[in-house]
Amino acid sequence: MSDIHFDIASLHAAYRGGLAVGDVIATIFTRIEAADDPGIFIHLAAKADLLAQAAALGPFDPATKPLWGIPFAVKDNIDVAGMPTTAACPEYTYWPEKDATVVARLKAAGALVVGKTNLDQFATGLVGVRTPWPIPRNAIDEALVPGGSSSGSAVATARGIVAFALGTDTAGSGRIPAGLNNIVGLKPTVGALSAAGVVPACRTLDCVSVFALTVDDAYRVFSVASARDAADPYSRDIAVQPLARRQPVLTVGVPAKADLEFFGDTAMQAGFEASLAMLSRLGCRLVEIPFGDFYATANLLYEGAWVAERYAAIRDFMEANEAALHPVTRKIIGGARNLSAADAFRGLYALQAYKAKLAPVIASVDLFCVPTAPTHYTTATVLADPVETNSRLGTYTNFVNLLDMCGIAVPTGKRGDGLPMSVTLLAPAGCDALTAMLARDLHAASGLSLGATDWPQPGLQPAALPPGDGLIDLVVVGAHLSGMPLNGQLNQLGAQFGRATRTAAAYKLYALAGQLVPKPGLIRVADGGMRIDVEVWRLDAAAFGRFVAAIPPPLGIGTIELDDGTLAKGFLAETAGLSAATDISAYGGWRRFVARGTADQSEKRQDWPAGVPI
């Protein structure tokens, strides 16, 4: 049974074919023995307990239990009833009476808890070596650090011991280990997953994260576990959208070349450039963004307010048991004793200033792509210089929660030296589905096997929106098309991309005059009409109403006939607004007009607003 693939789709297919849960449990222990790595787990469930969990599930029923029979591991700063919580500090150990909310939701969905995994003590670190237990061995190259703080969770997933694992992420702990172990690391919007039952690091920034072999698996777990929780005062309502069709064009912000930092790692630099080329092939428009203010925001994390917050989380324990802390952890958190309340407020004021300054920058693109880490470090190198190496690993991660962004780390290939290459896609809070949709296409394009196994990626299931979901179709024709300057307005309203299509052969398209952002006007004509390229987006009734109320003249919403004979609401122009407009129907659509030949581009750029990508 050692050939059982532990991605969720493969496991459920095997269960449908008659595979017994007991065989999966036996396989788990066989793989743990084969890994021969005492650093992965701090506590392991007994085989009898796992069999009892499985027996309680009843017959295979993925409809009511979407994670039926799926084994998972839990980072040992997250409570599991009946298992100790240590936060990688033996003297801190306690036995929780109930599961953390996120664990309880996953168990209710049919998932089986295999054990508690190792971590950088008190979730302080990105390296995975700050633990009194043995250091988990990187699943891809044992010389490398496993990444932290969620080290054991990442290694257990990459080795195929479990199908997925929970981590936590304050400064990158759900992303760096994923990148180092060739797996997916989903860092959700802060507050989307309850942190009740989680040992805090920085309560205002902490979030539970998900490690998985595929993007589909990570997002399925996120979808099951996400819910507002009264037990967590930082929990919030985040609409979990389905992984629907990805919009054809996405504008992706990338660090300006002058701001990229790889600390001399030319293999990582080349790997990132190759990853960007993959994005371009997937139809993304790349826009260079100055990154100095993002880096400055990241630097705040280990100053003032947030170091003090780490100290506040374990102050009583630390004052009574300081010698129990790992030396590096003790040094970092203990530094808060030299800080004042004024230092904390100074950091909060600085963060608010950066948020205000970066808000329009973040809104100017659909999402961002950054290296998951700027370089890879060996365990020996980190042990020799534990603070500087850790700091460098957080170059592209430390600012994310501070700026209230969501993200997902995804493998994109191998570097020239054979080590794993990973990028992280970032977007504003609530856009978890957007990053996941692009990440799944990136992972598929990489052709990589899963984690440290030789398992091929399962085929992507066709992404489609469920019928009868109460959403309203909206036909867009110009600046709201995917990748265009106003498309962000749809994303901010939670709109979902439906499909790209054309109108019936009864329309003309005009480039309107006097518009701040160039826009077209679509009109229906009795004769001489053409088919015009459009996109159909879907909104709920409330969002549709807000969108329509904000449309300026001469545009409005009317009924548009599509090429397949169906009707939908969409943008039409008042004929009175066509004065001085240019008939561009011959281009067949606004995107083709914008992308017209080189001779026209120079003229186009003279009229295009500064800072808006073409």
N, C-alpha and C positions, 0 to 999 in steps of 0.2 A: 504493500500500500504506500510505499515511500514516494511513488510517482504521482500522488494526488496533488493537484494544483490548488493552492489556497487562496486564489482570488475568488471573490464572492460568486461571480457568474459560474466559474468552473465547479466550485463546491456545490452550489445548488443544482447544477445539472447532474452532478454525480449522485446527489441525494435522490433526485427524481428517478435516476437509473437504478436505485436500490442500495446505494452505499449506506452503511450503518454509521451512526454517529460514533459508536465505540471504535470503529476502525480509524476515524479521524483523530480521536483522542489518543489511540495507540501510536499513530503517526507523529503526533506532537511530541510525545516523549522519546520516540526514536530520533527525531531531529534534534531535540535538546541534547541527547547523548552524543549524537554525531558532531554537533557544534563544539562540544567539549570546552565550553566557555563559562566558567563560574561567575563571570562578571555581568551576565545579562540579567538574571533574575535575583532579586533580594528575597522574595518569597514565592514559592511555587505551590499551586493547588495540588492536593493529592489526587491521584487518578480516580479513586473512588468518589471523591467529591465532584469531579467533573462528570463522571458517569451519572451521578445523582442529578446534577444540573440538567444533563441531556434528557434523562428520563422524565423530568418534570415538564419538558417542552410539549409532550404529546406527539401526535402524528405530524409529519412534515407539512407545514402550512405557511409558506412564505407570503401569502396574501395578508394574513393577520399578524405574522411575525416575520417582517422583512429581513431579519438577520438570523433566521432559524438555523441553529447548529453552527454558527460562524464563531471560531475561536478568536479571542482578542486578549491583549495584555494591557496593563494599566500602570502608568508611571507611579512610583511609590511616594508621590506627594498628593495622591488622589485616593480618597477613602473607598475601600471595598469591605463590606461587612464580613467579619470572620477572618480577615487577613490584617496583619499589622501595617500601620503607616509609620514609616521611619524618616522620610525626606532625606535618606542616606545619612542619617545620624542615629546610631544605635541608642544613645541615651535619650533621644527625643521620642522613642517608640510609644505609640498608643494603639489600642484596639478599638476601632470605631464600631458603634452599635448599628449603624445603617450605612448604606451605600451613598456615595456622592450622587447628586441628582443626575449627572450625566451617565454615570455607571448604571443607575437604576433604570433609566430610560433604555439603555442599550440591552440590558438583561431582559427587560419587558418585551423587547423586540426579538428575543430568541438567541442573543449572543452569549457565548460561554467565556467566563473569566478564567484564563489560564494561570495568571500570576501577576505579581508586582515587580516592576523593572527598576533597574539601577539608574542613577542620575547624578549630575553635579549637585553636591549637597545644598539643600534648601533652594534648589533651582537657580543657583547663582553660578553662571558660567555657560560658555558655548562650546566647551571642549570635551566634556565627558570624562575627565580624569580626576575631578575633585570629589573623590568618594573614598570612604574607608574600606569598601569592598573592592575586589579585583576590578580593574578597569575593563569594561567590555571591549572586545576586539572588533575593530572595523570589519564589516562583513565583506568588503570588496578588497581591501589591502590591509593586512594586520599591522603594517607599520604606521598607518595613519591613525590619528585620533578618531574615535567614533562620532565625535560631535556631541554637543550637549545643549541644554542640560538633560534633554530627554534621550540619553544615550542608549539605555537598554531597550526602550520601546522601538527605536529605529533599527537596531541590530536584530531584534527578534522578528520584526516584520521583514527585513531584507533577507533573512535566512529562511523565510517560509515557515517559521515555527508557529506563527499566528497569521491570520488574514489581515488584521489591522491592529493598531495599538493607540492608546491615548497618551499624549504628552501634554505639556503646558508650554506656553509661549508668552514671554514678557518682552524679550529683546531679540528673539530669533531662535529660541530653543525648539520650536516645532518645524524650523526650516533648515538650519545648518546641519543637523544630523541626517535629515532626508537627503540633502545634496551630497553628503559624504558617503551615503550607503545606497545610492541609485534607486531611491524610492520617492514617492509623492508625500509632501508634507503640507497639509491644509491648515493654514492659520486663519480662523474665521474672524469676522467682525467681532470686536470685543463686546461681550455681553450676549452674543447669540447663543452660546453654550453656557449653561449655568456653572459658576465657580463655587457653588455651595458644596462643601465637603472637600475642598482643595486647600492644601496648606498654602497660604499666600506668600508671594514674593513681593510684588507691588500690586496691591489690591486694585488700584485704579487702572492698571494696565494689563493685568493677567488675563489670559484666556486659555481654555482647554483646546488642544490641537489634535489633529488626526494624522497618523502615519498609515499609509496603505500602499499596496503594490500598483494600483491604478488610480487614475483620477475618478473614474466612475465609483469605485469602492469608497474612496475618501469622501466623496460628495454624498453617497448614500448614507454613510454613517453620520455625517453632519446633518443631513436632512432628518434622520430619525431622532437625533439627540437634541436638536435645536428647539427651544421653547423658552418663553419667559418663565421665570421662577421666583416666586415671592420670597424664597429663602435666600436669594442673592440680591442684595440691594443694587448691584451694578448690572443685573440682568435687564435686557430690554427686548422689545418686540422687533424682530428682524424677519421680514418676509422671505421665506426660503422658496426661491423660484426653481422650477424644474430645469434640468439640463436640456434645453430646447435647441433648435438649430442656431448655430452661431451666425451672426450677421456677416455678410460677405466682406466688408471692409471695416477694420478697426484701426484707429489712430493710436499708436503705441509710443509713449514717451520713453526715451532711453537716455542715460547720462551722456552729456556732451563729451566728445572724445577727450577734450582737455581736462575734464573732471574725473574720468575713469581712473580707478586705482586698483592695481593688481600686485603691488609690492614686489615688482620684478618677475612675477610668474607669467612668463610668455605663453606657456601652454594654456593657462586659464584665459588669457587675453584672446588667444586664437580660438579657443572653444566658445567664448562669448560671441565673437564675431561670426562664427559658424552658426550659432543659435539665432542671431539676428537675421542671418541670411535665410534660415528656415522660416522665420516669421514673415519675411518678405514674400517667400514662395507661397505662404498661406494667405496672401492677399492683404497683409497688414501694411499700413503706412507708418514708417518710422520717423519720429520727430526728435531731434536732439534737444535736451532740456538741461540748462545749467543746474548743477547739483550741489553747489556750495552750501545753500541754505538747508538742504536735506542733511548734509553731513554735520552742519552746525547744530541742527535739531538733535541728531543722534548723540552728539557729545554731551547733551544735557542729561542723558540717562544715568550717567555715573557721577553726577554732580548734585549737590543740594537735595532737592525734594525727594528724588526717587531712591537715593541711597538711604536717606532717612526713613523712607517708607519700608525698605527691606529690614532696617533695624527695628522699626516699630512692629513688624510682623512677628519677630522672635525675641523681642527685647527681654521679657521676663525669663525665658529659657536661657538666653545668652548670658545674662547677668549671673545666673546661678550655675551655669555649666559651660563657661567659655572655653575651657580646655577640651571640651568634647568636639568643638568645631574643627573642621579641616583648616590647616594653617592659612591657605589662600582665602577661603571663605571668611574666616575670622578677620583677616586683614581688611578685606573689602567692606564687609558690613560694619566692622568696628570703627571704620573711618567716619561713620555718621555721628559718633560721639563728639567730634570736633565741629559739627555743623550747628548753626543756630536756626531759629524760626525765620529770621530774616533771610538766611541763605535759601531756605525752602521757597519762600515767596519770590525771591529773585529768580529762581529757576522757573516757577510757575508763570511769572510775568514774561520771561524770555520765551517760553513755549507759546504763550498766547500770541506774542508778536510774530513768531515764525508761522503759526497756524494762519494768521490773517494774511501774511505775505505770500504764503504758498497756496492758499485756497484757490486763487485764479489759475495758478500754474497747474495744480492737480485737475481742475475742471477743464483745462484746455485740451486734454487728451482723454481717450476712453479708459486707458489703463497704462501701466508702466511695466517695463521689463528690465530687471537688473540681474547681475550675477548673484546666485544664492550666496556665495562667498567669494572673496577676491583671490584667495589662494588656498592650498591645502597644506596642513602641517602634520608632521609626524608626532607621535606621542613623545619621543625623546626631545624634540625641539620645544614642545609645549612645556614639558616638565622643567626644561632648562630656563624658560622664560615665560612663566605662566600668565602674567598679566598683559604684556604687550601683544603676545600672539592671540590671546582671547579677544582683546580690543580690536585687533585687525579683522578677525573673523566676523565681527559685528558691523563692518563698514556699511553693508547694504541692508541690514536688518534692524538696527537699533532705533531708527526713526519711525518705524511703521506704526506701532501701537500709539506712540506719542501723537501722531498725526491722524489717528483713528482711521487707519486703512486696513483692508483685508488683503490676504495674499495666499499664494500657493506655490510651493517649490516643486519643480517638475524636472525629471531627467531629460536631457536633450541629446545625449551621445557620450562618447568617450573623448577625452583630451588626447593630444598627440602622444602622451606618455602612457596612455591606457587607463588613467584614473578617471573617475566619474565626472561628468560635466552636468551642471544643473543651473537653471535660471529660476528666478522668482517673478511671478506676475503679481502686480499690486494694483489696487483700485480703491476708491472711497468706500466707506462703511456701507454695508448692505449690498454691495456688488459682487458677492461671493460667487454667484452663478456665472457672471461675466468672465471672471478670471478662470473658473473651472472649465468653461466651454472652450476657451482658447488653449488651456493647458492640456486638455485631452487630445486635441488635434496635434499639438507639439509632441506629446509623448508618442502618439501613433506614428508621426512622421519620423521619429528617431529610429524606429525599428528595434529598439533595445529589448532584451529579455528583462524579466521582472526581478528587481532586487539583485541578490547574489545567486539566484537560481538560474537554471537554463530554460525556464518556462517562457514560452512566447506570450506576447500580449494577446489577450482575448480580443476577438473582433469587436469593434465599436458597434453598439446597438444603434439603429437609426434613432436620432433624436427628434422627437415630435411632441407637439403640444396636445394635451388631452382634449378631445372634442367635448362640447357642452360645458366648458369651464366658465362660462359667463363673461368672457372677455370680448371686447369690441374691436373689430378689425379697423385699422386706420391706414389708408394709402398715402404714402409720402413720395414726393417726386423730386425734391430739390435739396435744400440745405439740411434737411433732416434725414437724408439717406445715411446709411452706415458709413462712417469715416468722414462725413462732412461736418462743417463747423457747428451746426445746431443739433446734431444727433444726440449730444449729451443731455439735451432737454428731455428726450424720450427715456434715456437711461435713468435719469434722476426721478422720473415718475414710475419707474419699475416696469416700463414697457418691455415686451418680449418680441424678439424678431420672429416673424411668421414665415415669410418666403419672399423671394425675388420673382417678379413676374412682369407682365406688360399690360397696358390698357387695351381695350378694343381699338380697332382701327378707326377711331372717330374723334381724335383729339389733336390739338396743336400745342406746342410748347414755346413759350416766349421767355427771353431774358429780360427781367423787369429793370426799369431805369430807376435811379435814385435810391438804391438800397444800400444800407451800411454794410451788411453782409450780402453778397450777391445771391439772388434768389430767382427761380423761374416762376412763371405762371402758366397753369394748365387750363385750357378751355376746351369745351366740346363744340364741334362744328358739324354742320349738316353735310358739307362736301369737303373733300380734300384732306380728310383727317388721316392720321397715322397711328401706329402702335408706339406707345412711349414706355420706356423702362421705368418701373416703379418698384417700391418695396412695401410689403404689408407688415405692419407692426400691430401688436395687440396690447390693449390696456383695459384695466377694470373701469367701471362706469365713473367712479369718482375721479380717477386720473384723467380719463377722457374729457370729462367736463372741465377740469382745470386747464388742460391743454388747449381746448377749443376757446376758452374764455380769453386766453392770452394771445390769440392769433391777430396780428395787425392787418389793417387793410393795405392793399386791395385783395388780400387773400382771405379765404373763408373755407368752410367745410360744406361739401355737397356730396352727392352720390356719384360714384365713378363705376363705369362698367369695365370689368377686366377681360383679358383675352380669353378666358375660359367661360365667359358668359355670366359669371357671378357679379354681384353688386356689393360695394363696400363704401363706407364714408371715407372721404379723402380731400386733399387740398385742391381747390379750384380758385381761379382768379376772376375778379369782376372785369368785364370787358372795358369798363371805364378806366381801369388801371393799366391798360395796355398802351397808353399814350407814350410814345418814344421807346416802346419795348421792341426788341429784336426777335424776329421769328427764328427759332433754332430747332424747329421740328425735324429738320433733315438729319440732325445728329442722333435722333432716336432716344435721347434721354439726357438728363442734366450731367450725369457722370461722364458721358462721352464728350459732352460740350466742354466740361472743365478740363478733360484730358486730351483736348484736340491737339493737332500737330505742333511741331516746334515753332513754326512760323507764327502761329497764333498765341503760343505760350507767352512770348515776351509782351504782347499786347495785354494778355490776361493779367500778368503779374503787375502791370501798372495800375490796374483797377482793384486788385485784391487787397483786403485790409492787412496791415502789417501784423505779423505774428500768427496769422491764420494759415495753416498748411494747405498747400494746393493738392 
